[in-house]
Amino acid sequence: MPAYSKGDQVLCFFRNAGKFKTRYSTLGFSDEANLDDGPMWPTDFAITNLTGAEETRIIALLKKALG
């Protein structure tokens, strides 16, 4: 499965629904990603359909994760 890193630290990863026999695919972020937003924030996002809007949101999350 694809993953993206900064140096030797994995920042985000993709889990395919078909490969893992789950209801939906997920895009997850490690604790190394700079997604902190107060005392609680999501680290995994369910993906059921990928349109331009989702691509835009993923790009924004990746930019934030890279900090």
N, C-alpha and C positions, 0 to 999 in steps of 0.2 A: 504494500500500500504506500502511496506517496506520503512523504513527510518533508517539512521544510525546517531548516536549522539556521542558527546564527552561531558561527564558530562550531563548537562541538556540542551545543545544546539544541535539542529538538524543541521548536516553538509550536508547531502545529502538525496535525496528521489527519488523514482521511481514512474512514472505515467504510468499506463498500457493503451495502445491505445484502447483496447476493452472495458474496464470499462468506460473510459471517451469519447468513440466514436470519437476518433481523428485519424488522418492519421498515426501517428507513436507514439510509446512510447517515453518517455523522462527520462533522468537521470538529475536531477537538484541539484544544490548546493546552500546553503544559504550564506548570507554574513558573516557567522561565519567560513566558509571554507577558508583556506589559499591559494586561487587560484590566488591572485593578480599577474598581469603580465603587468606592465606599466599602462597607463591610461584607458585601455579597454581590457576586456577578457570575454569569454563566461561563462555563469553560468548554461545553460541548453544544453543538447546534445540529438539530435534525434537518436533513435535506430530503425533501420528497420530489422537488422539481427545481431545475436550475434555469432561471430566466435572467435577463439583464439586470433586474432589480437585485436578485440574490448575488449575482456576480459582483455588482457594485458594493454590496454590503460585505462580502467576503474580502474584497480588496481593501476596504476600510479597516476591517478587523486585522488583516495581515499587516497593514501599515502601522496600526496601533501596537500590535504584538512586537513588531521590530523596534518600536520606540525610538 
